[in-house]
């Protein structure tokens, strides 16, 4: 199986992509994983270390072709404050809980979490339910170090997904992904816990 062993950041490629993979936030932080593009191209992501992929990045195949990474829409809430000072106060509370948070325009975006949404409303902020790609800031919940592939934006080696509810994960027919170690086992690394099971 052809491999993708490098990542090219979104600002460093202009060539036409051979295929596209549509990935949610959790599936955009992987090291080794079999992927199938929207046009049917199957390949093995095989990086030296786990990399936090961003929408618009490209995976470089062994033969030089590029696979574009697209961030899949996810259930989110956008938080709006009364003024910048109020929004900073809300952001402090989110950061204090180590929640992955995306800063957009005049608001903040987090994944759906009814407990946090109630907290934010209690702080006087407005909560708007949306569906959009999730591209949170790095750093506040990073476990240390930056990804080695040379991103000029925020990268991290680990995510802390504390205090939030994933809800149901839905995968469209255009894309699927699973880990492959060549021994018939899949390895899933979610929230720092590894689980392996045999496929029969």
N, C-alpha and C positions, 0 to 999 in steps of 0.2 A: 504494500500500500504506500502511495506517495505520502511524504511527510511535509508538514509546515514547521520549520525550525527557527524562524525569525519573525519578528513583528516590526512593521514599519509604521511609525506614527502618522496620524492623519495629515499633518502638514508636510510630509516628506514623500508623497507619492502622487503622481498624476496619471499613471498608465491606466488603461482599461482593465477592470477586474475580470478574471476568468469565471468567478462565481461569487456568491454572497452567502454568509451565514447570519441568521437573525437570532440573537442571543439576549436573554434577560440578564439582569444585574448579576445574579449568582453564577450563571454560566460564563460570564466574562472574566472570571478569575480562575484560571486553570493552567496546569502545566502539561498534562498528557491526557488526551481525550480524542476519541474518534468523532468526527463531525461530517455531516452531509449538507452540502450547499443547496440553495433553492433550485438550482438547475441540475441537481443530482450528482455533483462531483463529491466523492467520498475521499477523505484524507485523514491522516493522523496528526493532530497537534502534538508536537514533541519538542517542548522547550526545555532549556536547562533548569529553569525555575519558574514558579507560577508568576504570571504577569496579569496585572489589572488592565484589561482591554477597554478601549473607549470606542464609542460609535465613530466610524470613519477611519479607524486603523485598518491596516492590511496585514494579512498573514502571508508570508512568503514561502511558496512551495519549493521543493528541491529543484524543480526545473525552471524556477524563476517566475512562474505565474503568481498572480496575486489573488487573494480571496478577501473581499471587503467584509468588514465586521459592521453589522447594523444593530443598534440597540433596540430591543423589542419593547413595545409599549407595555406598561405595567400599571396596576391600580395604585394611584398615588393620591396624596392630598397636597394642595398648595396652601400655604399659610401666609396670610396678609396681616400686617400690623397697622396700627393707627398712624404711626409715623416711624421714621428710621430708628429712633431711640427705642420705641416699643418693640420693633422687630428684632433689634439686637438683644433685648432682654429675653424674648422668646427663644432666639438662637442660643443664648447661654444655657437655658434650661434643656434644650435638645442636646447640646454638646455635653452637658453634665451627665446625660444618660448615654453618651457614646453612640448616639443614633446617626447612621449614615444620612447626611443632609445635603441636598443640592441647592445652591444659591442661584436664583433666576430673577432677573429684572428687579422688581420690588417685593419679591416674596421668597419663601423657602419651600422646598418640596421634600417630603418624606414618603415612605411606603405606608400603606394603610395600617393603622394601629388604633383601635377604638379607645384604648386607655390614654394614649398620648394625645389623640384628637380631643378628648374631653379635657385633658390638662391644658392644652393650648387654648381651648375656648374659655376655660376658667381664668386664663391670663388676659382675656379680653381680645384675643386675635380671631380673625375670620378664617374658617376652614372650608376650602373648596375641593370637592372630590373630582379628580380628573383621571385620565389614562394617558400616559406619556412615557417615553424612554426615561430611565432613571440613571443619571450620571452624577453621583454625589462627589463632594469634595473629598480629597484624600487628607491624610495627616492626623486628624483628631482621633480616628479609630484605627490608625495604622499600627502594625506590630513592630515596625522598625525597618529602616532601609527603603530604598527605591528599587523599582524594577530595573533590570539590567539592560533593557532594550533601548533605552535612550529617549523616553518620553520627555517632552518639554513641559507637560502638564502634570497634575498630581498622579502619582502611582504609589502602590503599596504592595507589600508581600502578603499581608493577611488582612482580613476584615473582622471587625467585631460587630456581630449583628444582634447585640443585646436589646432586650425590651421591645421586640416587635414581633408581629404575627405575620407569617408568610401567606396564610390563606391557602387557597387551592392553586397549584401550579398547573397551567394549561400549556400544552405544547402544540403548535399548529403543525399541519401535515407537511409544511414546506421545510421543516428543519427538525433534526433530532440529534442528540449528542449523548455519548456514553464513554466511560473510561475503558481503555484497553491496555492491558499489560502483556498481551501475548500469551497468557496462560488460561484464558477463558474466564477470568475474573474481572469484575468491575470494581473500581475503587471510587467511593464518593467521599469527598472532603468538604463537609459542611460545618461551618462554625468551629473549625479546629478539631473536629472529631472524625476519624477515618473509619469507614465501614466497608468491609469487603464481603461479597457473596458470589457464589458460583452460579454460572448460567448453564442450565442443562437443556 
